[in-house]
């Protein structure tokens, strides 16, 4: 799967998830954020098992990274 924010790739991963996964946003994602409207695009390709993806941006403190205010929340399965 690949996730883009305003045309910038902010995450890519292979494999299968069966639960939510929090991923801190990197510098590229934080730079891509705009005041007002943002566009989140997701490409997911899976040929077996559950075939859905749930993606969102969450504002708030991230466990393990208290200085960050944004994180990426993923739910699988993802492939």
PDB file of N, CA, C and O in Angstrom:
ATOM      1  N   UNK A   1       0.831  -1.180   0.000  1.00  0.00           N
ATOM      2  CA  UNK A   1       0.000   0.000   0.000  1.00  0.00           C
ATOM      3  C   UNK A   1       0.869   1.234   0.000  1.00  0.00           C
ATOM      4  O   UNK A   1       1.994   1.225   0.499  1.00  0.00           O
ATOM      5  N   UNK A   2       0.350   2.259  -0.547  1.00  0.00           N
ATOM      6  CA  UNK A   2       1.033   3.552  -0.592  1.00  0.00           C
ATOM      7  C   UNK A   2       0.034   4.620  -0.193  1.00  0.00           C
ATOM      8  O   UNK A   2      -1.133   4.564  -0.581  1.00  0.00           O
ATOM      9  N   UNK A   3       0.491   5.596   0.584  1.00  0.00           N
ATOM     10  CA  UNK A   3      -0.380   6.694   0.997  1.00  0.00           C
ATOM     11  C   UNK A   3       0.294   8.004   0.601  1.00  0.00           C
ATOM     12  O   UNK A   3       1.486   8.210   0.830  1.00  0.00           O
ATOM     13  N   UNK A   4      -0.508   8.881   0.000  1.00  0.00           N
ATOM     14  CA  UNK A   4      -0.034  10.184  -0.457  1.00  0.00           C
ATOM     15  C   UNK A   4      -0.840  11.283   0.220  1.00  0.00           C
ATOM     16  O   UNK A   4      -2.050  11.152   0.408  1.00  0.00           O
ATOM     17  N   UNK A   5      -0.167  12.358   0.580  1.00  0.00           N
ATOM     18  CA  UNK A   5      -0.811  13.535   1.133  1.00  0.00           C
ATOM     19  C   UNK A   5      -0.464  14.706   0.234  1.00  0.00           C
ATOM     20  O   UNK A   5       0.698  15.095   0.122  1.00  0.00           O
ATOM     21  N   UNK A   6      -1.482  15.263  -0.405  1.00  0.00           N
ATOM     22  CA  UNK A   6      -1.283  16.386  -1.327  1.00  0.00           C
ATOM     23  C   UNK A   6      -0.211  16.082  -2.370  1.00  0.00           C
ATOM     24  O   UNK A   6       0.597  16.946  -2.709  1.00  0.00           O
ATOM     25  N   UNK A   7      -0.210  14.843  -2.878  1.00  0.00           N
ATOM     26  CA  UNK A   7       0.707  14.446  -3.939  1.00  0.00           C
ATOM     27  C   UNK A   7       2.074  13.972  -3.465  1.00  0.00           C
ATOM     28  O   UNK A   7       2.893  13.559  -4.287  1.00  0.00           O
ATOM     29  N   UNK A   8       2.345  14.020  -2.165  1.00  0.00           N
ATOM     30  CA  UNK A   8       3.616  13.572  -1.607  1.00  0.00           C
ATOM     31  C   UNK A   8       3.434  12.211  -0.954  1.00  0.00           C
ATOM     32  O   UNK A   8       2.553  12.040  -0.111  1.00  0.00           O
ATOM     33  N   UNK A   9       4.262  11.239  -1.336  1.00  0.00           N
ATOM     34  CA  UNK A   9       4.156   9.929  -0.703  1.00  0.00           C
ATOM     35  C   UNK A   9       4.624  10.042   0.738  1.00  0.00           C
ATOM     36  O   UNK A   9       5.752  10.455   1.010  1.00  0.00           O
ATOM     37  N   UNK A  10       3.731   9.664   1.669  1.00  0.00           N
ATOM     38  CA  UNK A  10       4.067   9.792   3.087  1.00  0.00           C
ATOM     39  C   UNK A  10       4.207   8.444   3.777  1.00  0.00           C
ATOM     40  O   UNK A  10       4.669   8.380   4.916  1.00  0.00           O
ATOM     41  N   UNK A  11       3.812   7.357   3.099  1.00  0.00           N
ATOM     42  CA  UNK A  11       3.923   6.034   3.707  1.00  0.00           C
ATOM     43  C   UNK A  11       3.819   4.971   2.631  1.00  0.00           C
ATOM     44  O   UNK A  11       3.068   5.120   1.667  1.00  0.00           O
ATOM     45  N   UNK A  12       4.587   3.882   2.801  1.00  0.00           N
ATOM     46  CA  UNK A  12       4.493   2.715   1.921  1.00  0.00           C
ATOM     47  C   UNK A  12       4.866   1.492   2.750  1.00  0.00           C
ATOM     48  O   UNK A  12       5.813   1.528   3.536  1.00  0.00           O
ATOM     49  N   UNK A  13       4.124   0.427   2.568  1.00  0.00           N
ATOM     50  CA  UNK A  13       4.408  -0.798   3.307  1.00  0.00           C
ATOM     51  C   UNK A  13       3.793  -1.980   2.575  1.00  0.00           C
ATOM     52  O   UNK A  13       2.761  -1.857   1.916  1.00  0.00           O
ATOM     53  N   UNK A  14       4.451  -3.125   2.704  1.00  0.00           N
ATOM     54  CA  UNK A  14       3.935  -4.366   2.146  1.00  0.00           C
ATOM     55  C   UNK A  14       3.463  -5.228   3.299  1.00  0.00           C
ATOM     56  O   UNK A  14       3.937  -5.082   4.426  1.00  0.00           O
ATOM     57  N   UNK A  15       2.541  -6.115   3.025  1.00  0.00           N
ATOM     58  CA  UNK A  15       2.112  -7.054   4.049  1.00  0.00           C
ATOM     59  C   UNK A  15       0.656  -6.889   4.413  1.00  0.00           C
ATOM     60  O   UNK A  15      -0.099  -6.169   3.760  1.00  0.00           O
ATOM     61  N   UNK A  16       0.289  -7.571   5.466  1.00  0.00           N
ATOM     62  CA  UNK A  16      -1.103  -7.688   5.877  1.00  0.00           C
ATOM     63  C   UNK A  16      -1.239  -7.255   7.328  1.00  0.00           C
ATOM     64  O   UNK A  16      -0.480  -7.715   8.181  1.00  0.00           O
ATOM     65  N   UNK A  17      -2.185  -6.384   7.621  1.00  0.00           N
ATOM     66  CA  UNK A  17      -2.495  -5.977   8.984  1.00  0.00           C
ATOM     67  C   UNK A  17      -3.891  -6.458   9.345  1.00  0.00           C
ATOM     68  O   UNK A  17      -4.771  -6.516   8.486  1.00  0.00           O
ATOM     69  N   UNK A  18      -4.097  -6.802  10.607  1.00  0.00           N
ATOM     70  CA  UNK A  18      -5.444  -7.190  11.035  1.00  0.00           C
ATOM     71  C   UNK A  18      -5.940  -6.286  12.159  1.00  0.00           C
ATOM     72  O   UNK A  18      -7.010  -6.531  12.717  1.00  0.00           O
ATOM     73  N   UNK A  19      -5.180  -5.247  12.499  1.00  0.00           N
ATOM     74  CA  UNK A  19      -5.566  -4.323  13.553  1.00  0.00           C
ATOM     75  C   UNK A  19      -5.033  -2.937  13.191  1.00  0.00           C
ATOM     76  O   UNK A  19      -4.246  -2.793  12.256  1.00  0.00           O
ATOM     77  N   UNK A  20      -5.462  -1.931  13.927  1.00  0.00           N
ATOM     78  CA  UNK A  20      -4.960  -0.586  13.673  1.00  0.00           C
ATOM     79  C   UNK A  20      -3.466  -0.500  13.946  1.00  0.00           C
ATOM     80  O   UNK A  20      -2.940  -1.193  14.816  1.00  0.00           O
ATOM     81  N   UNK A  21      -2.798   0.350  13.199  1.00  0.00           N
ATOM     82  CA  UNK A  21      -1.375   0.596  13.386  1.00  0.00           C
ATOM     83  C   UNK A  21      -1.166   2.109  13.332  1.00  0.00           C
ATOM     84  O   UNK A  21      -1.550   2.756  12.357  1.00  0.00           O
ATOM     85  N   UNK A  22      -0.563   2.668  14.368  1.00  0.00           N
ATOM     86  CA  UNK A  22      -0.263   4.093  14.381  1.00  0.00           C
ATOM     87  C   UNK A  22       1.145   4.312  13.846  1.00  0.00           C
ATOM     88  O   UNK A  22       2.095   3.651  14.265  1.00  0.00           O
ATOM     89  N   UNK A  23       1.261   5.249  12.917  1.00  0.00           N
ATOM     90  CA  UNK A  23       2.543   5.556  12.297  1.00  0.00           C
ATOM     91  C   UNK A  23       2.776   7.057  12.411  1.00  0.00           C
ATOM     92  O   UNK A  23       2.006   7.836  11.850  1.00  0.00           O
ATOM     93  N   UNK A  24       3.815   7.482  13.121  1.00  0.00           N
ATOM     94  CA  UNK A  24       4.089   8.922  13.207  1.00  0.00           C
ATOM     95  C   UNK A  24       4.372   9.505  11.813  1.00  0.00           C
ATOM     96  O   UNK A  24       5.034   8.874  10.989  1.00  0.00           O
ATOM     97  N   UNK A  25       3.874  10.682  11.573  1.00  0.00           N
ATOM     98  CA  UNK A  25       4.137  11.347  10.305  1.00  0.00           C
ATOM     99  C   UNK A  25       5.579  11.834  10.271  1.00  0.00           C
ATOM    100  O   UNK A  25       6.080  12.392  11.247  1.00  0.00           O
ATOM    101  N   UNK A  26       6.232  11.619   9.153  1.00  0.00           N
ATOM    102  CA  UNK A  26       7.596  12.096   8.966  1.00  0.00           C
ATOM    103  C   UNK A  26       7.614  13.544   8.519  1.00  0.00           C
ATOM    104  O   UNK A  26       6.570  14.174   8.350  1.00  0.00           O
ATOM    105  N   UNK A  27       8.811  14.054   8.334  1.00  0.00           N
ATOM    106  CA  UNK A  27       8.972  15.453   7.929  1.00  0.00           C
ATOM    107  C   UNK A  27       8.300  15.759   6.595  1.00  0.00           C
ATOM    108  O   UNK A  27       7.720  16.831   6.426  1.00  0.00           O
ATOM    109  N   UNK A  28       8.372  14.817   5.638  1.00  0.00           N
ATOM    110  CA  UNK A  28       7.752  15.048   4.321  1.00  0.00           C
ATOM    111  C   UNK A  28       6.246  15.232   4.465  1.00  0.00           C
ATOM    112  O   UNK A  28       5.656  16.086   3.802  1.00  0.00           O
ATOM    113  N   UNK A  29       5.625  14.434   5.329  1.00  0.00           N
ATOM    114  CA  UNK A  29       4.177  14.546   5.530  1.00  0.00           C
ATOM    115  C   UNK A  29       3.818  15.856   6.211  1.00  0.00           C
ATOM    116  O   UNK A  29       2.855  16.519   5.827  1.00  0.00           O
ATOM    117  N   UNK A  30       4.586  16.223   7.213  1.00  0.00           N
ATOM    118  CA  UNK A  30       4.304  17.474   7.913  1.00  0.00           C
ATOM    119  C   UNK A  30       4.467  18.670   6.986  1.00  0.00           C
ATOM    120  O   UNK A  30       3.710  19.636   7.084  1.00  0.00           O
ATOM    121  N   UNK A  31       5.453  18.617   6.083  1.00  0.00           N
ATOM    122  CA  UNK A  31       5.644  19.701   5.112  1.00  0.00           C
ATOM    123  C   UNK A  31       4.518  19.735   4.084  1.00  0.00           C
ATOM    124  O   UNK A  31       4.190  20.798   3.556  1.00  0.00           O
ATOM    125  N   UNK A  32       3.921  18.564   3.796  1.00  0.00           N
ATOM    126  CA  UNK A  32       2.855  18.483   2.793  1.00  0.00           C
ATOM    127  C   UNK A  32       1.513  18.971   3.332  1.00  0.00           C
ATOM    128  O   UNK A  32       0.634  19.331   2.549  1.00  0.00           O
ATOM    129  N   UNK A  33       1.340  18.991   4.646  1.00  0.00           N
ATOM    130  CA  UNK A  33       0.077  19.458   5.233  1.00  0.00           C
ATOM    131  C   UNK A  33      -0.165  20.921   4.900  1.00  0.00           C
ATOM    132  O   UNK A  33       0.762  21.731   4.905  1.00  0.00           O
ATOM    133  N   UNK A  34      -1.409  21.249   4.614  1.00  0.00           N
ATOM    134  CA  UNK A  34      -1.793  22.624   4.286  1.00  0.00           C
ATOM    135  C   UNK A  34      -2.847  23.108   5.267  1.00  0.00           C
ATOM    136  O   UNK A  34      -3.578  22.308   5.850  1.00  0.00           O
ATOM    137  N   UNK A  35      -2.919  24.387   5.440  1.00  0.00           N
ATOM    138  CA  UNK A  35      -4.029  24.962   6.185  1.00  0.00           C
ATOM    139  C   UNK A  35      -5.248  24.872   5.284  1.00  0.00           C
ATOM    140  O   UNK A  35      -5.187  25.262   4.118  1.00  0.00           O
ATOM    141  N   UNK A  36      -6.344  24.369   5.805  1.00  0.00           N
ATOM    142  CA  UNK A  36      -7.549  24.211   4.997  1.00  0.00           C
ATOM    143  C   UNK A  36      -7.658  22.807   4.447  1.00  0.00           C
ATOM    144  O   UNK A  36      -7.435  21.835   5.168  1.00  0.00           O
ATOM    145  N   UNK A  37      -7.994  22.695   3.191  1.00  0.00           N
ATOM    146  CA  UNK A  37      -8.275  21.411   2.566  1.00  0.00           C
ATOM    147  C   UNK A  37      -6.980  20.663   2.204  1.00  0.00           C
ATOM    148  O   UNK A  37      -6.039  21.241   1.660  1.00  0.00           O
ATOM    149  N   UNK A  38      -6.965  19.360   2.525  1.00  0.00           N
ATOM    150  CA  UNK A  38      -5.866  18.465   2.172  1.00  0.00           C
ATOM    151  C   UNK A  38      -6.449  17.261   1.443  1.00  0.00           C
ATOM    152  O   UNK A  38      -7.607  16.904   1.656  1.00  0.00           O
ATOM    153  N   UNK A  39      -5.646  16.635   0.582  1.00  0.00           N
ATOM    154  CA  UNK A  39      -6.090  15.463  -0.168  1.00  0.00           C
ATOM    155  C   UNK A  39      -5.231  14.271   0.249  1.00  0.00           C
ATOM    156  O   UNK A  39      -4.003  14.318   0.170  1.00  0.00           O
ATOM    157  N   UNK A  40      -5.896  13.201   0.696  1.00  0.00           N
ATOM    158  CA  UNK A  40      -5.241  11.965   1.088  1.00  0.00           C
ATOM    159  C   UNK A  40      -5.607  10.916   0.044  1.00  0.00           C
ATOM    160  O   UNK A  40      -6.787  10.641  -0.174  1.00  0.00           O
ATOM    161  N   UNK A  41      -4.597  10.328  -0.604  1.00  0.00           N
ATOM    162  CA  UNK A  41      -4.826   9.308  -1.631  1.00  0.00           C
ATOM    163  C   UNK A  41      -4.164   8.011  -1.191  1.00  0.00           C
ATOM    164  O   UNK A  41      -3.059   8.024  -0.650  1.00  0.00           O
ATOM    165  N   UNK A  42      -4.847   6.882  -1.427  1.00  0.00           N
ATOM    166  CA  UNK A  42      -4.356   5.578  -0.997  1.00  0.00           C
ATOM    167  C   UNK A  42      -4.401   4.609  -2.163  1.00  0.00           C
ATOM    168  O   UNK A  42      -5.407   4.512  -2.865  1.00  0.00           O
ATOM    169  N   UNK A  43      -3.300   3.889  -2.365  1.00  0.00           N
ATOM    170  CA  UNK A  43      -3.265   2.808  -3.347  1.00  0.00           C
ATOM    171  C   UNK A  43      -3.016   1.519  -2.580  1.00  0.00           C
ATOM    172  O   UNK A  43      -2.026   1.399  -1.858  1.00  0.00           O
ATOM    173  N   UNK A  44      -3.922   0.553  -2.738  1.00  0.00           N
ATOM    174  CA  UNK A  44      -3.802  -0.715  -2.026  1.00  0.00           C
ATOM    175  C   UNK A  44      -4.080  -1.837  -3.007  1.00  0.00           C
ATOM    176  O   UNK A  44      -5.068  -1.797  -3.742  1.00  0.00           O
ATOM    177  N   UNK A  45      -3.207  -2.845  -3.021  1.00  0.00           N
ATOM    178  CA  UNK A  45      -3.389  -4.003  -3.908  1.00  0.00           C
ATOM    179  C   UNK A  45      -3.237  -5.266  -3.079  1.00  0.00           C
ATOM    180  O   UNK A  45      -2.170  -5.534  -2.525  1.00  0.00           O
ATOM    181  N   UNK A  46      -4.315  -6.043  -2.999  1.00  0.00           N
ATOM    182  CA  UNK A  46      -4.277  -7.289  -2.240  1.00  0.00           C
ATOM    183  C   UNK A  46      -5.017  -8.361  -3.026  1.00  0.00           C
ATOM    184  O   UNK A  46      -6.109  -8.121  -3.542  1.00  0.00           O
ATOM    185  N   UNK A  47      -4.423  -9.533  -3.114  1.00  0.00           N
ATOM    186  CA  UNK A  47      -5.013 -10.598  -3.929  1.00  0.00           C
ATOM    187  C   UNK A  47      -5.604 -11.731  -3.105  1.00  0.00           C
ATOM    188  O   UNK A  47      -6.171 -12.661  -3.679  1.00  0.00           O
ATOM    189  N   UNK A  48      -5.492 -11.687  -1.770  1.00  0.00           N
ATOM    190  CA  UNK A  48      -6.043 -12.745  -0.933  1.00  0.00           C
ATOM    191  C   UNK A  48      -6.467 -12.167   0.409  1.00  0.00           C
ATOM    192  O   UNK A  48      -6.007 -11.095   0.801  1.00  0.00           O
ATOM    193  N   UNK A  49      -7.343 -12.875   1.112  1.00  0.00           N
ATOM    194  CA  UNK A  49      -7.777 -12.446   2.438  1.00  0.00           C
ATOM    195  C   UNK A  49      -8.730 -11.269   2.370  1.00  0.00           C
ATOM    196  O   UNK A  49      -9.272 -10.944   1.314  1.00  0.00           O
ATOM    197  N   UNK A  50      -8.924 -10.631   3.531  1.00  0.00           N
ATOM    198  CA  UNK A  50      -9.778  -9.457   3.589  1.00  0.00           C
ATOM    199  C   UNK A  50      -9.257  -8.378   2.667  1.00  0.00           C
ATOM    200  O   UNK A  50      -8.046  -8.202   2.530  1.00  0.00           O
ATOM    201  N   UNK A  51     -10.155  -7.663   2.040  1.00  0.00           N
ATOM    202  CA  UNK A  51      -9.714  -6.709   1.028  1.00  0.00           C
ATOM    203  C   UNK A  51     -10.320  -5.337   1.275  1.00  0.00           C
ATOM    204  O   UNK A  51     -11.160  -4.860   0.513  1.00  0.00           O
ATOM    205  N   UNK A  52      -9.876  -4.722   2.351  1.00  0.00           N
ATOM    206  CA  UNK A  52     -10.303  -3.358   2.645  1.00  0.00           C
ATOM    207  C   UNK A  52      -9.178  -2.629   3.341  1.00  0.00           C
ATOM    208  O   UNK A  52      -8.234  -3.242   3.840  1.00  0.00           O
ATOM    209  N   UNK A  53      -9.289  -1.315   3.368  1.00  0.00           N
ATOM    210  CA  UNK A  53      -8.301  -0.502   4.076  1.00  0.00           C
ATOM    211  C   UNK A  53      -9.020   0.692   4.679  1.00  0.00           C
ATOM    212  O   UNK A  53      -9.943   1.240   4.076  1.00  0.00           O
ATOM    213  N   UNK A  54      -8.604   1.085   5.844  1.00  0.00           N
ATOM    214  CA  UNK A  54      -9.177   2.206   6.577  1.00  0.00           C
ATOM    215  C   UNK A  54      -8.009   3.106   6.960  1.00  0.00           C
ATOM    216  O   UNK A  54      -7.120   2.677   7.695  1.00  0.00           O
ATOM    217  N   UNK A  55      -7.992   4.339   6.480  1.00  0.00           N
ATOM    218  CA  UNK A  55      -6.862   5.239   6.703  1.00  0.00           C
ATOM    219  C   UNK A  55      -7.386   6.589   7.172  1.00  0.00           C
ATOM    220  O   UNK A  55      -8.422   7.060   6.702  1.00  0.00           O
ATOM    221  N   UNK A  56      -6.670   7.203   8.092  1.00  0.00           N
ATOM    222  CA  UNK A  56      -7.058   8.532   8.529  1.00  0.00           C
ATOM    223  C   UNK A  56      -5.911   9.256   9.196  1.00  0.00           C
ATOM    224  O   UNK A  56      -4.943   8.634   9.632  1.00  0.00           O
ATOM    225  N   UNK A  57      -6.017  10.558   9.274  1.00  0.00           N
ATOM    226  CA  UNK A  57      -5.047  11.372  10.012  1.00  0.00           C
ATOM    227  C   UNK A  57      -5.672  11.721  11.351  1.00  0.00           C
ATOM    228  O   UNK A  57      -6.845  12.088  11.419  1.00  0.00           O
ATOM    229  N   UNK A  58      -4.896  11.608  12.406  1.00  0.00           N
ATOM    230  CA  UNK A  58      -5.378  11.875  13.750  1.00  0.00           C
ATOM    231  C   UNK A  58      -4.512  12.952  14.369  1.00  0.00           C
ATOM    232  O   UNK A  58      -3.286  12.844  14.359  1.00  0.00           O
ATOM    233  N   UNK A  59      -5.132  13.986  14.905  1.00  0.00           N
ATOM    234  CA  UNK A  59      -4.389  15.043  15.584  1.00  0.00           C
ATOM    235  C   UNK A  59      -4.384  14.721  17.064  1.00  0.00           C
ATOM    236  O   UNK A  59      -5.430  14.431  17.645  1.00  0.00           O
ATOM    237  N   UNK A  60      -3.217  14.769  17.672  1.00  0.00           N
ATOM    238  CA  UNK A  60      -3.089  14.494  19.098  1.00  0.00           C
ATOM    239  C   UNK A  60      -1.712  13.967  19.409  1.00  0.00           C
ATOM    240  O   UNK A  60      -0.916  13.718  18.504  1.00  0.00           O
ATOM    241  N   UNK A  61      -1.432  13.800  20.665  1.00  0.00           N
ATOM    242  CA  UNK A  61      -0.128  13.284  21.091  1.00  0.00           C
ATOM    243  C   UNK A  61       0.000  11.824  20.693  1.00  0.00           C
ATOM    244  O   UNK A  61      -0.955  11.056  20.812  1.00  0.00           O
ATOM    245  N   UNK A  62       1.166  11.444  20.227  1.00  0.00           N
ATOM    246  CA  UNK A  62       1.444  10.073  19.821  1.00  0.00           C
ATOM    247  C   UNK A  62       2.244   9.401  20.928  1.00  0.00           C
ATOM    248  O   UNK A  62       3.254   9.941  21.381  1.00  0.00           O
ATOM    249  N   UNK A  63       1.803   8.237  21.362  1.00  0.00           N
ATOM    250  CA  UNK A  63       2.517   7.500  22.395  1.00  0.00           C
ATOM    251  C   UNK A  63       3.932   7.210  21.917  1.00  0.00           C
ATOM    252  O   UNK A  63       4.119   6.711  20.807  1.00  0.00           O
ATOM    253  N   UNK A  64       4.914   7.510  22.726  1.00  0.00           N
ATOM    254  CA  UNK A  64       6.308   7.272  22.364  1.00  0.00           C
ATOM    255  C   UNK A  64       6.953   8.434  21.627  1.00  0.00           C
ATOM    256  O   UNK A  64       8.170   8.448  21.441  1.00  0.00           O
ATOM    257  N   UNK A  65       6.166   9.395  21.210  1.00  0.00           N
ATOM    258  CA  UNK A  65       6.711  10.566  20.514  1.00  0.00           C
ATOM    259  C   UNK A  65       5.927  11.792  20.948  1.00  0.00           C
ATOM    260  O   UNK A  65       5.189  12.364  20.145  1.00  0.00           O
ATOM    261  N   UNK A  66       6.071  12.211  22.212  1.00  0.00           N
ATOM    262  CA  UNK A  66       5.210  13.272  22.748  1.00  0.00           C
ATOM    263  C   UNK A  66       5.365  14.621  22.075  1.00  0.00           C
ATOM    264  O   UNK A  66       4.496  15.477  22.246  1.00  0.00           O
ATOM    265  N   UNK A  67       6.430  14.854  21.316  1.00  0.00           N
ATOM    266  CA  UNK A  67       6.596  16.152  20.665  1.00  0.00           C
ATOM    267  C   UNK A  67       5.832  16.251  19.353  1.00  0.00           C
ATOM    268  O   UNK A  67       5.634  17.350  18.836  1.00  0.00           O
ATOM    269  N   UNK A  68       5.395  15.101  18.802  1.00  0.00           N
ATOM    270  CA  UNK A  68       4.640  15.116  17.544  1.00  0.00           C
ATOM    271  C   UNK A  68       3.163  15.375  17.838  1.00  0.00           C
ATOM    272  O   UNK A  68       2.642  14.932  18.862  1.00  0.00           O
ATOM    273  N   UNK A  69       2.503  16.083  16.951  1.00  0.00           N
ATOM    274  CA  UNK A  69       1.086  16.360  17.134  1.00  0.00           C
ATOM    275  C   UNK A  69       0.221  15.624  16.126  1.00  0.00           C
ATOM    276  O   UNK A  69      -1.006  15.695  16.202  1.00  0.00           O
ATOM    277  N   UNK A  70       0.833  14.919  15.187  1.00  0.00           N
ATOM    278  CA  UNK A  70       0.065  14.254  14.145  1.00  0.00           C
ATOM    279  C   UNK A  70       0.530  12.811  14.045  1.00  0.00           C
ATOM    280  O   UNK A  70       1.707  12.522  14.262  1.00  0.00           O
ATOM    281  N   UNK A  71      -0.364  11.923  13.726  1.00  0.00           N
ATOM    282  CA  UNK A  71       0.017  10.562  13.401  1.00  0.00           C
ATOM    283  C   UNK A  71      -0.903  10.021  12.336  1.00  0.00           C
ATOM    284  O   UNK A  71      -1.949  10.598  12.036  1.00  0.00           O
ATOM    285  N   UNK A  72      -0.504   8.921  11.779  1.00  0.00           N
ATOM    286  CA  UNK A  72      -1.260   8.270  10.722  1.00  0.00           C
ATOM    287  C   UNK A  72      -1.794   6.977  11.299  1.00  0.00           C
ATOM    288  O   UNK A  72      -1.031   6.180  11.843  1.00  0.00           O
ATOM    289  N   UNK A  73      -3.093   6.758  11.188  1.00  0.00           N
ATOM    290  CA  UNK A  73      -3.710   5.578  11.763  1.00  0.00           C
ATOM    291  C   UNK A  73      -4.172   4.680  10.633  1.00  0.00           C
ATOM    292  O   UNK A  73      -4.970   5.094   9.792  1.00  0.00           O
ATOM    293  N   UNK A  74      -3.675   3.451  10.610  1.00  0.00           N
ATOM    294  CA  UNK A  74      -3.999   2.497   9.563  1.00  0.00           C
ATOM    295  C   UNK A  74      -4.753   1.321  10.144  1.00  0.00           C
ATOM    296  O   UNK A  74      -4.483   0.907  11.271  1.00  0.00           O
ATOM    297  N   UNK A  75      -5.684   0.782   9.400  1.00  0.00           N
ATOM    298  CA  UNK A  75      -6.297  -0.483   9.775  1.00  0.00           C
ATOM    299  C   UNK A  75      -6.212  -1.412   8.597  1.00  0.00           C
ATOM    300  O   UNK A  75      -6.447  -1.000   7.461  1.00  0.00           O
ATOM    301  N   UNK A  76      -5.879  -2.660   8.845  1.00  0.00           N
ATOM    302  CA  UNK A  76      -5.715  -3.653   7.785  1.00  0.00           C
ATOM    303  C   UNK A  76      -6.948  -4.463   7.604  1.00  0.00           C
ATOM    304  O   UNK A  76      -7.969  -4.142   8.212  1.00  0.00           O
ATOM    305  N   UNK A  77      -6.925  -5.478   6.818  1.00  0.00           N
ATOM    306  CA  UNK A  77      -5.711  -5.988   6.212  1.00  0.00           C
ATOM    307  C   UNK A  77      -5.204  -5.089   5.096  1.00  0.00           C
ATOM    308  O   UNK A  77      -5.978  -4.472   4.364  1.00  0.00           O
ATOM    309  N   UNK A  78      -3.907  -5.035   4.990  1.00  0.00           N
ATOM    310  CA  UNK A  78      -3.258  -4.204   3.989  1.00  0.00           C
ATOM    311  C   UNK A  78      -2.232  -5.043   3.261  1.00  0.00           C
ATOM    312  O   UNK A  78      -1.540  -5.842   3.892  1.00  0.00           O
ATOM    313  N   UNK A  79      -2.110  -4.889   1.961  1.00  0.00           N
ATOM    314  CA  UNK A  79      -1.093  -5.623   1.209  1.00  0.00           C
ATOM    315  C   UNK A  79      -0.677  -4.817   0.011  1.00  0.00           C
ATOM    316  O   UNK A  79       0.175  -5.256  -0.762  1.00  0.00           O
TER     317      UNK A  79
END
